Amino acid sequence: MSGPLFWRKTTVLAEVETTYGTDAAPTGAHAIRIKDASCVPLDGQVIDRGYVRGFMGASEKTHVAVHRSSKFACELSGSGTAGIIPGYGPLLRCVGLGETIRSAASTVQASPGTPAAGNTGTLTYAMGAAYAGTVDRVATITCTTAGASGAAKVTVAAPAVDGATAYNVANVTVTTGTPLALPGGATIMPTVGTALAVGDSWTIALGAALTRYHPVSDDFESGSIYFFKSGILYRQRGTRGNATLSFTEKDVPKISFDTKGMWERPLDQSPPTPAPVGFTKGLVLSRDNTPVASLFGVDIVLTSLEVNLGNSFEYKDRPNQAEVILARPGTTASIKFRYPKLADFDVEMAAHDDLTGALHIVHGTAAGNVVDLSALRVQITEPKQEQDGEEVACSATLTFLPSDAGNDDFTLTAR
């Protein structure tokens, strides 16, 4: 008799498919740093053949719509390098989200920025060092001493935004070919054409390197999951599903995936050596680690937030189709926070009047390990008071609403 299978000996690999159901063949570099993993090797329904015979007894059963399902979670954190896809990125693309990447090379607005109307001098530039900040901001270059290259002086300024302090450096000489410093470590290599005049100004947008995910409404992607359990491979092609984001005090935020895919015969096979890429150590939800937690533009003392993407997903097996059908009825969340004073935020009236407002969570402070959840239009419903130790807490439901443009219910950004 062989030995037992061990529950903890679990490895999950995942990669996006180019064509639905065509094996993406994930490798050890596609390993997911998982927790709470489980697999249903043979999922589906069972029908009774219902034979009528001249005696009592059971009829045979038959499995239909046979597929495979799996669930697992991973810490919600950055990739370690801003602008690099987080390790769970391929899975987000399998749960109805599109992906946009802003690399380090695209963090500084292209020359000539945005010149002010009425400028008499000309200033163009090439990008030097990339912007290393964690929030988007705008730098303004204003000429304070007129002159040509090597003589003109400017002030470089940017207002404070989302925890980034104001930037203001005066009397900077502008010389063609000499780096000009901007906020967040960015530099440009200027070229002065026509001599600058006092008051000439240019704004330059600086965008944090990031990977951003947002809802889509068609052309849903799929993935291949290799679920290894103690030396057995359960391969799951054509994977789609749902995800839940959880932020809880005294814990590391996580993202949980619930998926279905096509069934295949299990194989005796050891996993490749896992070499997870795009994962970094998650941070505990706290004051220092979570600099922004706001609802309707008001800072809140957050106890917990659980965001459910709300996807429906069902495996269909019929002539000319064997596929997980995904739909996106809408994203909702349950939230609990310290009940605010009426002068700060009248939660009850916001619910009563069907108002909408923004939800914004920024978790992490260092570039490469910042996760930003932003929803511009959430509706708060069913607010209730609860006891939380000696404090009064508010628990409520949030509904994430798209604009008329659609597919902008929320964004999840790793930067």
Secondary structure by P-SEA (a helix, b strand, c coil): cbbbbbcccbbbbbbbbcccccccccccccccccccccccccbbbbbbcccccccccccbbbbccccccccccccccccccccccccaaaaaaaabbbbbbbccccccccccccccccccbbbbbcccccccccccbbbbbbbccccccccbbbbbbbcccccccbbbbccccccccccccccccbbbbcccccccccccbbbbbbbccbbbbbbbcccbbbbbbbbbccccccccccccbbbbbbbbcccccbbbbbbbbbbccccccccccccccccccccccccccccccccccccccccbbbbbcbbbbbbbbccccccbbbbbcccccccccccccccccaaaaaaaabbbbbbbbbcccccccbbbbbbcbbbbcbbbbbbcccbbbbbbbbbbbbcccccccbbbbcc
